[in-house]
Amino acid sequence: MLSKISQVFHPKLFTTLKDYNRQTFFSDLIAGIIVGVVALPLAIAFGIASGVSPEKGLITAIIAGFLISAFGGSRVQIGGPTGAFIVIVYGIVEKFGVEGLIIATIMAGFMLVGMGLLQLGTIIKFMPYPIVVGFTSGIALVIFSSQIKDFFGLDVARAVPADFIEKWQFYFSNFSSVNLYALGIGLFTVLVSVLWPKINKKLPGTLIALLGTTIAVTVFELPVETIGSRFGEIKALIPVPMIPDLNFEMFRLLLAPAFTIAMLGAIESLLSAMVADGATGGRHRSNTELIGQGIANIITPLFGGIPATGAIARTMTNIRNGGKTPMAGIIHAVVLLLILLFFGKLARLIPMSCLAGILVIVAYNMSEWRSFKSLFRNSKSDIAVLLTTFFLTVIIDLTVAIQFGLLLAVLLFLKRVIDTSGVEVLNMAVDSDGAEADENTPQLILPKKVEVFEVNGPFFFGIANKFEEAEKQVTRRPKIRIIRLYRVPFIDATGLSNLKSFIRKSQANGITIILSGPVKSVYDALEKNGFIDLVGNKNVCADINIAIARSEELLKENA
């Protein structure tokens, strides 16, 4: 058991430490410090936008960032809270409270560990692209919508509605209460975040905007809401871990949200790892990455943290600034810890409209509007999946969006497979195995009273009735029927049952069955289910040439 786990779980940190040297350490040190500074305003903003206190965002970046780097499967992955989780986390906190969020995150962590141990990392990477773009764009719009109140400094007494349409109706009815100072800070933050990289690419524009607006608000005593005025004093410490109370009813209610957190974490972390591989030429270990993400999401909530995953923007910042190994991610976590302990109390001076401006930039970067637009050139099924996932994310919630998006994608995929699979009846000539069908394809002439049922594509429940449809095309009864399987990559239980019924029906009508060219996996399934005994060992042939020769032999015997 332990040996199997060790084959799946092999953190990159342990690999990179074998030939670690001083030069690599200094590269990681510089990158880690820069990424830690970049992560500071984002961690605070994500915490607040998720419906929890700002220090919980920092705690998540510190603990989860450390654990993801220590136990993950990527050399340069930077973990922490991300914008993708804002929508689902806010909804859980609103419905079940912070304790419900802690339980859901821990459940999601165990799910991620399970995915890694079951070696599902490579499968999750193939999540349909329209679903990823649909829910990512939807999340971006929801994040943008959630920041309007703070960005404009709207002076409203009651809470902003959670529903998307009601939220915008609420905004339009309260725009008369705009705080021009807050709006100015928000616009300044956006402009600096966008334009600063043209001046200096090392220091992030979001940090410059945060420092500038905080100093301005403090010195000139501008009448805007700050972190301190909304949340009070920020606790500059790591809390003692606490285990939440869990009962079956809470477990049942949080199962779907936990699954959404796990899927989001898996998708985003593996996408980030793949982007990092493209930039560095490396190769991450997807199953180890899932286990590392799971460990982080099991432990971090015990300290009051929120869900975490790999962050593409921070990972790319790490790469651009020379990060070589997971030590850069660990250093980034240490930098954030030092900031929390020694400067955490100063965070109460940060204006809320500045954080709203930062999240507006995050929402824009997440929106993937170019990818969204380009998908409209694709098939109608891709557009349907994209729009369904997008609108369900915005109008209802992310949990429903992912479930429906996945279901729709699976159904459309099955339809495509069914449309490209089938059973063809041939009674004159057949193409030789492995040849592409064109005018130059070698043709094999079939003996009289021999016909071929050629199965193309997966033989599964979706094409179970294709044999019956093909049999209706037969105008005369043959003496020998060859069932050609060389283009069948797999066969499921429904396919096996359907094939067995067809063979028995044919044999009852005096027709001898020959099976031709099954690949190894299909042959093994046929053997386990008694097909070799059913048709006879000699009547299972490696290719169509042998099958035709066998049919000629049988015809001579029965002449």
Steps between C-alpha positions, in 0.01 A plus 500: 500500500773748599701413190199577279448835675869585459470436125216754475612748766850628432529875576724706273664664803669173596623454143642852467680494836729221378709739290407828672777762515568857612433653158160334478417613853572866420279476187222350711553760774457798266198344327343399833531851645349661190213249480431547872466875445277441194282258696439739792225723355344206313478283813330780695263581211404137440432448870267799522325422168440143620298627795760441773740729685814626320747310719343170392612573146854562627494185716394300195780643287753419776399148603358371171780670305758319713327159481431512125865577430623239751276213384394593145612354170621818331839673531366854480134489602391775742190414701253708697150649481383581148217685332343176377392410853342834590153415371469154655664603830277806538192284439606239758577764764167671436305173533699292750727748673878488540484160674315358200773637273769335713324163482437527123864593435630205704261267315626642170857439618431133559333480157812649338725251681269220381517627141877498517524151651258371234728660239227721356738791438540430131124462453406829669739687268267410213204691641309638197641841410157670456413406859824648635454823302128513586533480876821708508331783306191463716705523820674811364166673439374404847822629663471828307136534605582437866751791506274778370388612848855545631641631170244784492485530880121471498353614833229243561360369826382153398709214364550456126271220365671175405297445181674639191199682348377632835855616577514720189150635563620591849809677360303705247254611767784617729748663261396840634704418815834470317805603704721690256811447716446123495432506125820698444702247704346211308576657161852594612559136608385367162711750303815438705454121482472519121768764427764431767652191322610737221716682759619210717423132451659384825267675743128427444273791418240372749749542785595852386131593483432347841788687667420827322128503580553385860749782564269754334196391702700503826679833446204696358239317711282434197140399586509147358444159652813305596569143612518626859168685488324190368683211669677664792853408607679230296647224717870484418544132590434146383205363700502173692360216284146391582310193383140585399196302612368277225170315484342294224244765408771764452708248304206430269422868441864592431581206272410684176682827592804297612504317168489836319795626706693179424430517127586869482819442696600205281426679172667828590809344659561265207438777245748718687752215510461441124548872427813491717629196311456689174699795635783297658516189282448287812249229572281493809365193679125543478398240759756625752374853435144393585616332821700810596198720434289262709742510795496882488119513498475254790744683728445868410132518612599375848678836540200692366613513137290475184537273193827528310640386169779576254490861386597557136590871535720448808656187347595695186638784719715239674631370166567847357702595810723193493323246722655157440364263765218468756726685746387825331142422599605418855695829522195688368297351788767601755504856361123526542528363855755768591279770347200374699694487828681835474279714274162326519340763722573768240274317254198653676589831327449360148194656326232257388467674162867422428438129562191524280717649224748213536216248466365680194840437337489138619152462348615644168800266486277206587232585246680341204274704273721429199467124554128544567459686172710252299289203617206639301686382188473141625216249475153566638558241771809686626306828499214335690736369770675839524182705537330251732797496738542878481137595567450239771813630676373857486127454556486198734832385649828333416410159645200466269699642207777243523257210548280600205799595286662161557173317436438690177859447385474126566170472314632694202818291500293181502296634209819568302633151575167345400487704181851387402450136607293233336462157349530450123396185312732388214439197277712561191844627606677650800806720552809332644578568867665830583449654155335835447193478282577662162530398135842341568388289796562124446165320469437149629225310313251321724391143418133449416269456798747689723428846631690738727356712780764772538486687833657847497574679827438417865248219551302636794143563612468796264513280186339187648211516254725544194524120448124475473492789254779342294328159496192656342718585197567129437281367216624140498623272772873415487658177622792679667503841667832667582480763774795728440624674817843642416370859516339448843723653772285373787174319574281552806248274679209614281706436187596152622138417582380629164773312312426176684128527418582568134737199480248266661223623271725446195598150617134413557443586133782266395759776442859437611668797670867596455651781708773692318782724624405587860765714672646358821266683740195394300631142467552480877145622561364243252701222662387588853137500390505161324498614137793278403307190608182638344640532146788252528871572538572451128235758415680783675747631241781754529410688178259504208728294273500211747125544558426472125727196472316343796163569334617330178614201705159473670314529170706211356429289810125560465488465120 
